[in-house]
């Protein structure tokens, strides 16, 4: 049975939501062969089995051990093997060697998941008031953490499979997105001034989305739709990858060192451009948003187009009142699709993460939480760029206008694209 990407309406009850999110992670692994589950195609990507184990470690470490008296740890070595980077929790297996772990087996990891799920379920069922309980917020954080890993799992699987000689499909049954109309070259203007950005009010947000604070923004305009594959082909045809004047110094060095000539997963055959998708190798959908470009490529394209990338404040102000809807994980396409940009801004949420011009740094007054969970976001505020808006493998209830994703500027394996910006 193929995984149901849409588990139905989002459960309001934390116990139901916990079951729903945990089920989906396992379902995402169903189309994979046993050999795929341990594969690590590069140091930045993790094996699917590791994702299932690490998300389970998170609940065992932060929810069960501190809050369940006499909790029985499933296996004492798993703490070291599946801790990702929490120095304050203890030692961890090197990230680059996650693909070397043939043991524990996939079956053992699944048994651990069941053990942890049962214990969390009991904890939630026996709590008088989950919202008031000290572990309620930790379970909520754990679910959002697991949803991040659902997206990462699909990104990583695409890299594991798409960089192999056979380029096998993750799911051969994936529908092909419609061809769609060419997006209209339209700009949407926004007033400047002193505005507020950052998370405020009820509802979950990560610590790096706070505190809410004032920014001054000059008047600006954004493209109605993200840059398309057809527009990217124009950039290639105009020698964009061969002109050093378009590139930041580090970006040009990356182009030279790595031989970039097109986005990741693109290749030409018999005069036609093809790309690898989670549904296998397909002809390039010309009017879909371009994906799998680095910040350096996005920045060079924007310069070539006589534009720039929006700052994260500009992007957030433009998206503040937009509904969080679009081509997200539950759509089931698992690749960007053409957008109907007839009015307003199309594709703000879903399709591709949009690179911004903003480095990933702390908001004014940001304080990481005390203890191990302070290592969640704050320690990565160096050498990375912010992306906004989610992509075609992001769970819908995981994304919001204030969400700050971040990657190194040379990263290409995320579903990352761009939207052009101009001073108004």
MARLOGU-745181 format. One record per atom (N, C-alpha, C, O): residue in three letters; x, y, z. Coordinates in steps of 0.1 Angstrom, whole numbers, plus 5000, padded with zeros to 4 digits. Example, Ala and Ser with C-alpha at 12.3 -4.5 7.8 and 13.67 -1.06 7.14 Angstrom:
<nodes>
ALA513249435078ALA512349555078ALA513249675078ALA514249675085SER512849785071SER513749895071SER512950005079SER513450115080
</nodes>
This chain:
<nodes>
UNK500849885000UNK500050005000UNK500950125000UNK501950135007UNK500550224992UNK501350344991UNK500950435003UNK499850435007UNK501850525008UNK501550605019UNK500450705017UNK500450765006UNK499550715026UNK498550825025UNK499250955030UNK499550965042UNK499551045021UNK500251165026UNK499251255033UNK499751335041UNK497951245031UNK497051325038UNK496251235048UNK495451155044UNK496651245061UNK496051165071UNK494651205075UNK494151165085UNK494051295067UNK492751345071UNK492851485078UNK493951535078UNK491851535083UNK491951665089UNK492951665101UNK493051565107UNK493651775103UNK494651775114UNK493851755127UNK492951835130UNK494351665135UNK493651635148UNK493951745157UNK495051805158UNK492851785164UNK492951895174UNK493551845187UNK494251915194UNK493251725190UNK493751665202UNK495251615201UNK495551555191UNK496051655211UNK497451625210UNK497751475209UNK498651435202UNK496951385216UNK497151245215UNK496951195201UNK497651115195UNK495851245194UNK495551205180UNK496651255171UNK497051185162UNK497051385173UNK498051445165UNK499351365166UNK500051345156UNK499751325178UNK500951245180UNK500851115172UNK501851085165UNK499751045172UNK499650925165UNK499750945150UNK500350875142UNK499051055145UNK499051095131UNK500451125125UNK500851065115UNK501151205133UNK502451245128UNK503451125128UNK504151105118UNK503351045138UNK504250935139UNK503950825128UNK504850765123UNK502650815125UNK502250715115UNK502850765101UNK503350685093UNK502750895099UNK503150945085UNK504650915083UNK505050885072UNK505450935093UNK506950915091UNK507150765087UNK507950745078UNK506550675093UNK506750535089UNK506150515075UNK506750435067UNK505050575072UNK504450555059UNK505350605048UNK505350555037UNK506050715050UNK506950775040UNK508050675037UNK508650685026UNK508350575045UNK509450475043UNK508850355035UNK509650275030UNK507550345034UNK506950225028UNK507450195014UNK507650075011UNK507550295005UNK507950264992UNK509350224990UNK509750184979UNK510150245001UNK511650214999UNK511950065001UNK511249995008UNK513050024994UNK513549894996UNK514449885008UNK514949995013UNK514749765014UNK515649765026UNK516949825024UNK517449895033UNK517549815012UNK518849875009UNK518750025009UNK519750095013UNK517650085006UNK517550235006UNK517550285020UNK517950405022UNK517050205030UNK516850265043UNK518050295051UNK518050375060UNK519250245046UNK520450275053UNK521450365045UNK522550385049UNK520950405034UNK521850485024UNK522050625029UNK521150695033UNK523350665028UNK523750805030UNK524550855019UNK525750815018UNK523950935010UNK524650974997UNK525651084999UNK526451104990UNK525551155010UNK526551265012UNK526451295027UNK525451265034UNK527451365033UNK527451395047UNK526251475052UNK525751455063UNK525651565043UNK524551645048UNK523251565048UNK522251615054UNK523151455041UNK521851375041UNK521951265051UNK523051205052UNK520851225057UNK520851115066UNK519950995060UNK519051025053UNK520350875064UNK519550765060UNK518050765065UNK517850815076UNK517050715058UNK515750715063UNK515650645077UNK514850695085UNK516350535079UNK516250465091UNK516750555103UNK516250555114UNK517750645100UNK518250735110UNK517250835114UNK517050875125UNK516550895104UNK515450985106UNK514350925116UNK513950995125UNK513950805113UNK512950735121UNK513450725135UNK512750735145UNK514750695137UNK515350665150UNK515550795157UNK515250805169UNK516150895151UNK516451025157UNK515151095163UNK515151145174UNK514051095155UNK512851155160UNK512251075172UNK511651135181UNK512550945173UNK512150865184UNK513050895196UNK512550915207UNK514350915194UNK515250955204UNK514751085211UNK514851105223UNK514351175202UNK513851305207UNK512751295218UNK512851355229UNK511751215215UNK510651195225UNK511251115237UNK510851155249UNK512051015235UNK512550945247UNK513451035256UNK513351025268UNK514251115250UNK515151195257UNK514551315264UNK514851345276UNK513651385257UNK513151515262UNK511751495269UNK511351585277UNK510951395265UNK509651375271UNK509551265281UNK509151285293UNK510051145277UNK509751025286UNK510751015298UNK510351005309UNK512051035295UNK512951015306UNK512851115317UNK512851075329UNK512551245314UNK512351335325UNK511051335332UNK510851375343UNK509951285325UNK508551295330UNK507851165333UNK506751175338UNK508451055331UNK507850925334UNK508750855345UNK509750805341UNK508250855357UNK509050785367UNK509250635364UNK508350565360UNK510550595365UNK510850455362UNK510750415348UNK510650295344UNK510750515338UNK510650485324UNK511850385320UNK512950415324UNK511550285313UNK512550185308UNK513050225294UNK512350225284UNK514350275294UNK514950305281UNK515050185273UNK515450075278UNK514750195260UNK514650075251UNK515950005249UNK516149885250UNK517050095247UNK518350035245UNK519350145249UNK519350255244UNK520250115258UNK521150215263UNK522050285253UNK522450395254UNK522450205242UNK523350255232UNK522650355223UNK523350435216UNK521350355222UNK520650435212UNK520850585215UNK520750665205UNK521050615227UNK521250755231UNK522450815223UNK522350925218UNK523450745223UNK524650785216UNK524550785201UNK524950875194UNK523850675196UNK523750655181UNK522850755175UNK523150795163UNK521850795181UNK520750875175UNK520551015180UNK519651085176UNK521451065189UNK521551205192UNK522151275180UNK523151225174UNK521551385176UNK522151445163UNK523251545167UNK524351525161UNK523051635175UNK524051745178UNK523951805192UNK524551915194UNK523251735201UNK522951805214UNK524151765223UNK524151665230UNK525151855224UNK526351835232UNK525951825247UNK526651745254UNK524951895251UNK524651895265UNK523951765269UNK523851735281UNK523451685260UNK522851555263UNK523851455264UNK523751355272UNK524951465256UNK525951365257UNK526651345243UNK526451425234UNK527451245242UNK528251215230UNK527251175218UNK526151125221UNK527751175206UNK526951125195UNK527751075184UNK528951115182UNK527150975177UNK527850915165UNK528051015154UNK527251105152UNK529251015148UNK529551125138UNK528551125127UNK528051025121UNK528151245123UNK527151265113UNK527451205100UNK526651145093UNK528751215096UNK529251155083UNK529151005083UNK529250945072UNK528950945094UNK528950795094UNK527650735098UNK527550615102UNK526550815096UNK525250755099UNK524850645089UNK524150555093UNK525450645077UNK525150545067UNK525950415069UNK525750315062UNK526750415079UNK527550295083UNK526750205092UNK527250085095UNK525650245098UNK524950175108UNK524050065102UNK522850095100UNK524449945100UNK523549845096UNK522749795108UNK521649735106UNK523249815120UNK522549775132UNK522449905141UNK523449975141UNK521349925148UNK520149835149UNK519549825135UNK519549915127UNK518849715133UNK518149695120UNK516949785120UNK516449845130UNK516349795108UNK515149865106UNK513949815115UNK513249895121UNK513949685116UNK512849625125UNK513049665139UNK512149685146UNK514349665144UNK514549715158UNK514249855160UNK513649895170UNK514549945150UNK514150085151UNK512550095152UNK512050175159UNK511850015143UNK510450015144UNK509849975157UNK508950025162UNK510549865163UNK510149825176UNK510349935187UNK509549945196UNK511450005186UNK511750115195UNK510650225193UNK510150275203UNK510250255181UNK509250355178UNK507950315186UNK507350395192UNK507550185184UNK506350135191UNK506450145206UNK505450185213UNK507650115211UNK507850125226UNK507650265231UNK506950295241UNK508250365224UNK508250505227UNK506750555225UNK506250635233UNK506150515214UNK504850565211UNK503850525222UNK502950605226UNK503950405226UNK503050355237UNK503250425250UNK502250465256UNK504550455253UNK504850535265UNK504350675265UNK503750725274UNK504550745253UNK504050875252UNK502450875252UNK501850965258UNK501850785245UNK500450775245UNK499850755260UNK498950825263UNK500450675267UNK500050655281UNK500250785289UNK499350825297UNK501350855287UNK501650975294UNK500551085291UNK500051145300UNK500151095278UNK499151185274UNK497751155279UNK497051235283UNK497451025279UNK496150975283UNK495950995298UNK494751015302UNK496950985306UNK496850985320UNK496951125326UNK496751145338UNK497351225317UNK497551365322UNK496151425324UNK495251415316UNK496051495336UNK494751565338UNK494451675328UNK493351685323UNK495551745325UNK495351855315UNK496651865307UNK497651925313UNK496751815295UNK497951815287UNK498451955285UNK499751975286UNK497552055282UNK498052185280UNK498852245291UNK499752325290UNK498452205303UNK499052265315UNK500252175320UNK501052225328UNK500352055315UNK501351965320UNK502752015315UNK502852075304UNK503751985323UNK505152035319UNK505651975306UNK506552025299UNK505051855302UNK505551785290UNK504651825278UNK505051785267UNK503551895279UNK502751925268UNK503451995257UNK503351955245UNK504152105261UNK504952185251UNK506052105245UNK506452125233UNK506652005252UNK507751925247UNK507251825237UNK507851805227UNK506051775239UNK505451685229UNK505151765216UNK505351715205UNK504551885218UNK504251975207UNK505552005199UNK505551985186UNK506652035206UNK507952065199UNK508451935192UNK508951945181UNK508251825199UNK508651695192UNK507951665180UNK508551615170UNK506651705179UNK505951675167UNK506351765155UNK506551725144UNK506651895159UNK507151985148UNK508551945144UNK508851955132UNK509351895153UNK510651845150UNK510551725141UNK511251715131UNK509551635143UNK509451525135UNK508951565121UNK509351505111UNK508051665120UNK507651715107UNK508751775099UNK508851765087UNK509751845106UNK510951885099UNK511651765093UNK512151775082UNK511751655101UNK512451535096UNK511651465085UNK512251395077UNK510351475084UNK509551425073UNK509951485060UNK510151425050UNK510051625061UNK510551695049UNK512051655045UNK512351635034UNK512851655056UNK514251615053UNK514351475048UNK515251455039UNK513551385053UNK513651245048UNK513351235033UNK514051175026UNK512351315028UNK512051315014UNK513151385006UNK513451334995UNK513651495011UNK514751565004UNK515951465003UNK516651454993UNK516251405014UNK517451315015UNK517251195006UNK518151154999UNK516051135006UNK515751014997UNK515851054983UNK516450984974UNK515451174979UNK515651224965UNK517051234962UNK517451194951UNK517951274971UNK519351284968UNK519951134968UNK520751104959UNK519551054977UNK520050914977UNK519750844964UNK520650784958UNK518550854959UNK518150784947UNK518550864934UNK518850804924UNK518350994934UNK518651074922UNK520051084918UNK520351124907UNK520951064927UNK522451074924UNK522950934920UNK524250924918UNK522150834920UNK522650694916UNK522550674901UNK521750744894UNK523350584895UNK523250564881UNK521850524875UNK521450574865UNK521150444883UNK519850404878UNK518750504880UNK517650494874UNK518950604889UNK517950704892UNK516550644894UNK515650684887UNK516450554903UNK515050484904UNK514050584910UNK514450674918UNK512850564907UNK511750644913UNK511550604928UNK511650484931UNK511250704936UNK510850674950UNK509450614949UNK509150514956UNK508550684941UNK507250634939UNK506850654924UNK506650764919UNK506850544917UNK506550544902UNK505150594900UNK504850634888UNK504250584910UNK502850624908UNK502550774910UNK501350814910UNK503550854912UNK503350994915UNK502651064903UNK503151044891UNK501651134905UNK501051204893UNK501951314888UNK502751374896UNK501951334875UNK502751444869UNK501951574870UNK500851584867UNK502651684876UNK501851804876UNK501451854863UNK502151824853UNK500351924862UNK499851974849UNK500952074843UNK501752134850UNK500952094830UNK501852174823UNK501652324827UNK502652394830UNK500452364828UNK500152494833UNK500452614824UNK501252594814UNK499952734826UNK500252844818UNK501552904822UNK502052884833UNK502252984814UNK503453054818UNK503053164828UNK502053234826UNK503753174839UNK503453274849UNK503553414844UNK504453444836UNK502553494848UNK502653634843UNK503753714849UNK503953694861UNK504453794841UNK505553874847UNK504853994853UNK504754104847UNK504453974866UNK503754084872UNK504454114886UNK504954024892UNK504354244890UNK504954274903UNK503854324912UNK502854394908UNK504054294925UNK503054334935UNK503854434944UNK504854394950UNK503254554946UNK503954654954UNK503554664968UNK502454634972UNK504554694977UNK504254704991UNK504854834997UNK505854874993UNK504054895006UNK504555025012UNK505654995022UNK505654885027UNK506455085024UNK507555075034UNK507055125047UNK505955155050UNK508055145056UNK507855205069UNK508255125080UNK508955015078UNK507955165092UNK508355085104UNK507254985106UNK506055015108UNK507554855106UNK506654745107UNK507054645117UNK508254655122UNK506254555121UNK506654455130UNK506654315124UNK505854285115UNK507654235127UNK507854105122UNK508154005134UNK508554055145UNK508053875132UNK508253785142UNK506953725148UNK505953785146UNK507053615155UNK505853545160UNK505353615172UNK506053665181UNK504053625173UNK503353675184UNK502053605186UNK501353565176UNK501653575199UNK500353525201UNK500253375202UNK501353305203UNK499053315202UNK498953175204UNK499453095192UNK499853145182UNK499452965194UNK499952875183UNK501452855185UNK502152935190UNK501852735179UNK503252705181UNK504152785172UNK503852815160UNK505352815176UNK506452865168UNK507752825174UNK507852805186UNK508852815166UNK510152785171UNK510752915178UNK510353025175UNK511752885186UNK512253005194UNK512953105185UNK512853225188UNK513453065173UNK514153165165UNK513153255157UNK513653355151UNK511853235159UNK510853325152UNK510553445162UNK509753525158UNK511153445173UNK510853545183UNK512153615187UNK513253565184UNK512053735195UNK510753805198UNK510353885186UNK511053925177UNK509053925186UNK508454015177UNK509154145178UNK509354195190UNK509454215168UNK510254335169UNK510054425157UNK509454385147UNK510454555158UNK510154645147UNK511354645137UNK512554625140UNK510954665124UNK511954675114UNK511554795105UNK510354825104UNK512554855099UNK512254965089UNK512454905075UNK513554845072UNK511454915067UNK511554855054UNK511254965043UNK510255035044UNK512154975033UNK511855065022UNK510755005014UNK510554885014UNK510055095006UNK508955034997UNK509654934988UNK510754954983UNK508854834984UNK509454724976UNK508354664968UNK507154684970UNK508854584958UNK507854504950UNK508454364949UNK509654344949UNK507454264948UNK507854124947UNK507254074934UNK506154114930UNK507953974928UNK507353904916UNK506153834920UNK506053774931UNK505053824912UNK503853754915UNK504053604917UNK503253544925UNK505053554911UNK505353404912UNK506853384913UNK507653464909UNK507153264919UNK508653234919UNK509153214905UNK508453194895UNK510453224903UNK511153204890UNK510853064885UNK510952974893UNK510553054872UNK510152924866UNK511352854860UNK512452914858UNK511152734857UNK512252654849UNK512552724836UNK513652724831UNK511452774829UNK511752834816UNK512552964817UNK513452984809UNK512353044828UNK513153154830UNK514653114833UNK515553184829UNK514753004840UNK516152954844UNK516852904831UNK518052924830UNK516152844822UNK516752804809UNK517252924801UNK518252924795UNK516553044802UNK517053164796UNK518353214802UNK519253254795UNK518453194815UNK519653234823UNK520853144818UNK521953184816UNK520553014817UNK521552914812UNK522052954798UNK523252954794UNK521052974789UNK521253004775UNK522153134773UNK522853144764UNK521953224782UNK522653354782UNK524053344788UNK524753444790UNK524453224792UNK525753204797UNK525853244812UNK526953284817UNK524753234819UNK524753274833UNK525753204842UNK526353264851UNK525953074839UNK526952994847UNK528353024843UNK529252964849UNK528553104832UNK529953124827UNK530353274829UNK531553304825UNK529553354835UNK529853494836UNK530153534851UNK529253544859UNK531453544854UNK531853574868UNK531253704873UNK531153714885UNK530953794865UNK530453924869UNK529053914876UNK528654004883UNK528353804874UNK527053784880UNK527153724894UNK526153734901UNK528253674898UNK528353594910UNK529053664921UNK530053734919UNK528653624933UNK529453654945UNK530753574944UNK530753474938UNK531753624950UNK533053554949UNK532953404954UNK533453324947UNK532353384965UNK532253244970UNK531353164961UNK531653044959UNK530353224955UNK529553154945UNK530253114933UNK530153004928UNK531053204927UNK531853174915UNK532853064918UNK533052984910UNK533453064930UNK534352964934UNK533652824934UNK534152724930UNK532352824939UNK531552704940UNK531252654925UNK531352534923UNK530852744917UNK530652704903UNK531852644896UNK531752534890UNK533052704899UNK534252654893UNK534652514899UNK534952424891UNK534552504912UNK534952384919UNK534052264916UNK534552154915UNK532752294915UNK531852184914UNK531252164900UNK530452074898UNK531652254891UNK531152234877UNK529652254875UNK529052184867UNK529052344883UNK527652374881UNK527352434867UNK528052524863UNK526352374861UNK525952424847UNK524452434847UNK523852494837UNK523752384857UNK522252384857UNK521952344872UNK522752304879UNK520652354875UNK520252314889UNK520552164891UNK520652084881UNK520652124904UNK520751984907UNK519651904901UNK518551944901UNK519951784897UNK519051684891UNK518651714876UNK517851634871UNK519151814870UNK518851844856UNK519951774848UNK521151774851UNK519551724836UNK520451684826UNK519851694812UNK518551694811UNK520651694802UNK520151704788UNK520251564781UNK521251494783UNK519251524774UNK519351404766UNK518551424753UNK517451464753UNK519251394741UNK518651414728UNK518051554727UNK516951574721UNK518751654731UNK518351794729UNK517151834738UNK516651944737UNK516851754748UNK515751784757UNK516251794771UNK517051714775UNK515751884779UNK516051894793UNK515151804802UNK513951804801UNK515851714810UNK515051624819UNK515551654833UNK516551714835UNK514751614843UNK515151624856UNK514651504864UNK513651454861UNK515451474875UNK515051364883UNK514051414894UNK514251524900UNK512951344895UNK511951384905UNK511751254914UNK512251154911UNK510951274925UNK510651154933UNK509851054925UNK509650944930UNK509251094914UNK508551004905UNK509350944894UNK508850884885UNK510750974895UNK511650924884UNK512051034875UNK511751154878UNK512751004864UNK513251104855UNK512051154846UNK511351064840UNK511851284845UNK510751334837UNK511251454829UNK512251514833UNK510551484818UNK510851614811UNK510651734820UNK509751734829UNK511451834818UNK511351954826UNK509952024824UNK509552044813UNK509252054835UNK507952124834UNK508352274833UNK508652334844UNK508252334822UNK508752464819UNK508252574828UNK508952664832UNK506952564832UNK506252664839UNK506252644854UNK505652724862UNK506752534859UNK506852504873UNK508052594879UNK508952624872UNK507952624892UNK509052694898UNK510352614898UNK510352494900UNK511452684895UNK512752614895UNK513052574910UNK512752644919UNK513652454911UNK514052404924UNK515452354924UNK516052334913UNK515952334936UNK517352274938UNK518452364932UNK519352324926UNK518252494935UNK519352594932UNK519852644946UNK519052654955UNK521152674947UNK521752724959UNK521452874960UNK520952934951UNK521752924972UNK521653074974UNK522453144963UNK522053244958UNK523653094961UNK524553154951UNK523953164938UNK524053264931UNK523353054933UNK522653054920UNK521453154920UNK521253224910UNK520653154931UNK519553244932UNK519953384931UNK519353474924UNK521053414938UNK521653554939UNK522153594925UNK521853714921UNK522853504918UNK523353534905UNK522153554895UNK522253644886UNK521153474896UNK520053484887UNK519353624889UNK519053694879UNK519153654901UNK518453784904UNK519253904899UNK518753994893UNK520653894900UNK521454004894UNK521354004879UNK521254114873UNK521353894873UNK521153884858UNK519853944854UNK519754004844UNK518853924862UNK517453964859UNK517254114862UNK516154164860UNK518354184868UNK518154324871UNK517354344884UNK516654444885UNK517354244893UNK516554244905UNK517354204916UNK518654194915UNK516754164927UNK517454114939UNK516554004945UNK515453974940UNK517053954957UNK516153864965UNK515553944976UNK516154044981UNK514353914980UNK513753984991UNK514453965004UNK515053855006UNK514454055013UNK514954025027UNK513853945034UNK512753935029UNK514253875045UNK513153795051UNK512053885057UNK510953835058UNK512454005061UNK511354095066UNK510354135055UNK509154135057UNK510854165043UNK510054195032UNK509154075029UNK507954085027UNK509753955028UNK508953835025UNK507853815036UNK506653785032UNK508153825048UNK507153805059UNK506053905059UNK504853875060UNK506354035056UNK505354135055UNK504454105043UNK503254135044UNK504954065032UNK504154035021UNK503253915023UNK502153895018UNK503653815032UNK502953695034UNK502053695046UNK501353605049UNK502153805054UNK501453805067UNK499953765067UNK499453695075UNK499253815057UNK497853795056UNK497453685046UNK496253665043UNK498453625040UNK498153525030UNK497753395037UNK498353355047UNK496753315031UNK496453195037UNK497553095035UNK498253085025UNK497853005046UNK498852905044UNK498252785037UNK497752695043UNK498352795024UNK497852695015UNK498652695002UNK499252794998UNK498752574996UNK499452564984UNK499852424981UNK499352324987UNK500852404972UNK501352274969UNK502352224980UNK503552234978UNK501752174990UNK502552125002UNK502451965002UNK501951904992UNK502951905012UNK503151765012UNK501851685009UNK501851585002UNK500751735016UNK499451655014UNK498951655000UNK498051574996UNK499351754991UNK498951754977UNK499351624970UNK498651574962UNK500451564975UNK500851434969UNK501651444957UNK502051334951UNK501951564951UNK502751564939UNK504251544942UNK504951484934UNK504751594953UNK506151584957UNK507051644947UNK508251614947UNK506551744940UNK507451824931UNK506651954929UNK505451964929UNK507452064926UNK506752194923UNK505852184911UNK506152104901UNK504852264911UNK503852264900UNK503552404895UNK503752504903UNK503152424882UNK502952564877UNK501852634886UNK500952564891UNK501952764887UNK501152844895UNK500252934887UNK500652984876UNK499052954892UNK498153044885UNK498253184892UNK497653214902UNK499153274886UNK499453394893UNK498553514887UNK499053614883UNK497253494888UNK496353594882UNK496253714891UNK496053824887UNK496253694905UNK496053804914UNK496953774926UNK497153664930UNK497353884932UNK498153874945UNK499453804942UNK499953794931UNK500053744952UNK501253664952UNK500953514951UNK500253464960UNK501453444941UNK501153304940UNK502253224946UNK503453264945UNK501953114951UNK502953014956UNK503853064968UNK504953014969UNK503353154976UNK504053194988UNK504353074997UNK505453065002UNK503352984998UNK503552865006UNK503552744997UNK502652734988UNK504452654999UNK504552534991UNK505352554979UNK505952654977UNK505452454971UNK506252444959UNK507752444962UNK508352344963UNK508252564964UNK509752574967UNK509952664979UNK509252774980UNK510852634988UNK511452734997UNK512052844989UNK512652824979UNK511852964994UNK512353084987UNK513553144994UNK513453185006UNK514753144987UNK515853204993UNK515653354996UNK515053424987UNK516053405007UNK516053545009UNK517453605009UNK518453525009UNK517553735009UNK518853805010UNK519453805024UNK520453865026UNK518653755034UNK519053765048UNK519853655053UNK519553535052UNK520953695060UNK521753585067UNK520953545080UNK520153625085UNK521153425084UNK520453365095UNK521153415108UNK522153365112UNK520453515114UNK521053565127UNK519853585137UNK518753565133UNK520253615149UNK519153625160UNK518453755158UNK518953855154UNK517153745161UNK516353865162UNK516753945175UNK517253885184UNK516554085175UNK516954165186UNK516254105199UNK515054085199UNK517054085209UNK516554035222UNK516353885223UNK515853835233UNK516753805212UNK516553665212UNK517453605223UNK518653635225UNK516853515231UNK517653435241UNK517253285239UNK516053245239UNK518253205236UNK517953055234UNK517453005248UNK517853055258UNK516452905248UNK515952855260UNK517152785268UNK518152755262UNK516952775281UNK517952715289UNK518052565286UNK517052505282UNK519152505289UNK519352365287UNK519552315273UNK519852395264UNK519352185271UNK519652115258UNK518852175247UNK519352185236UNK517552215249UNK516752265238UNK517152395233UNK516752445223UNK518052465241UNK518652585236UNK519652565225UNK520052655218UNK519952435223UNK520852395211UNK520052375198UNK520652335188UNK518752395199UNK517852355187UNK518152445175UNK518352395164UNK518052585177UNK518252675166UNK519352775168UNK520152805158UNK519552825180UNK520452935183UNK521852905178UNK522553005174UNK522352785180UNK523752765178UNK524152755163UNK525352745159UNK523152765154UNK523352755140UNK523352895133UNK523352905121UNK523353005141UNK523253135136UNK524553185131UNK525053295136UNK525153115121UNK526353165115UNK526553095102UNK526452975101UNK526853175092UNK527153115079UNK526053055071UNK526252975062UNK524753085074UNK523653035067UNK522753145062UNK522753255068UNK521853115053UNK520953205047UNK519553165050UNK519253045051UNK518553255052UNK517153225055UNK516353195043UNK516553265032UNK515553095043UNK514553065033UNK513153075039UNK512953045051UNK512153105031UNK510753125036UNK509753045028UNK509953015016UNK508653005034UNK507452965027UNK507152815025UNK506052785020UNK508052725029UNK507752585027UNK507852535013UNK508152615004UNK507752405011UNK507852354997UNK506952234995UNK506052205004UNK507052164984UNK506152054981UNK506251934989UNK505551834988UNK507251924999UNK507351815008UNK507251865022UNK507651795032UNK506651985025UNK506552035038UNK505052005043UNK504152035036UNK504951945055UNK503551925060UNK502852065062UNK503452155068UNK501652075058UNK500952205058UNK500852265072UNK501052395073UNK500652185082UNK500452245095UNK501752275102UNK501752325113UNK502852255095UNK504152285100UNK504652425096UNK505552475103UNK504052485086UNK504552615081UNK503652735085UNK502452715088UNK504252855086UNK503552975089UNK504353095084UNK505453075080UNK503753215083UNK504453325077UNK505753365084UNK506653415078UNK505853335097UNK507053375105UNK508153265105UNK509153285110UNK507853145099UNK508853035099UNK510153065092UNK510153115081UNK511253045099UNK512553075094UNK513352945091UNK513852885101UNK513452905079UNK514252795076UNK515652845072UNK515852965069UNK516652765073UNK518052815070UNK518952705065UNK518852585069UNK519752735055UNK520752645049UNK521952715046UNK521952835044UNK523152645045UNK524352705039UNK524052755025UNK523252695018UNK524752865021UNK524552925008UNK524852834996UNK524352864985UNK525552724998UNK525852634987UNK524952514986UNK525152424977UNK523952504995UNK523052384996UNK522152384984UNK521552484980UNK522052264977UNK521252254965UNK520152134967UNK519252124959UNK520352054977UNK519451934978UNK518051974984UNK517151894982UNK517952084991UNK516552124995UNK515752164982UNK516352204972UNK514452164984UNK513552214973UNK513552364974UNK512652424980UNK514652424970UNK514752574971UNK514752644958UNK515452604948UNK514052754957UNK513952834945UNK514052984950UNK514653014960UNK513453064942UNK513553214945UNK512353294939UNK511753244929UNK512153404945UNK511153504940UNK511953634939UNK512653674948UNK511853704928UNK512553824926UNK511953944934UNK510753944936UNK512754044938UNK512354164945UNK512954284939UNK514054274933UNK512354394940UNK512854524934UNK512554634944UNK511554624952UNK513354744945UNK512954854952UNK511754924945UNK511754924932UNK510754964952UNK509555014945UNK509855154939UNK508955214933
</nodes>
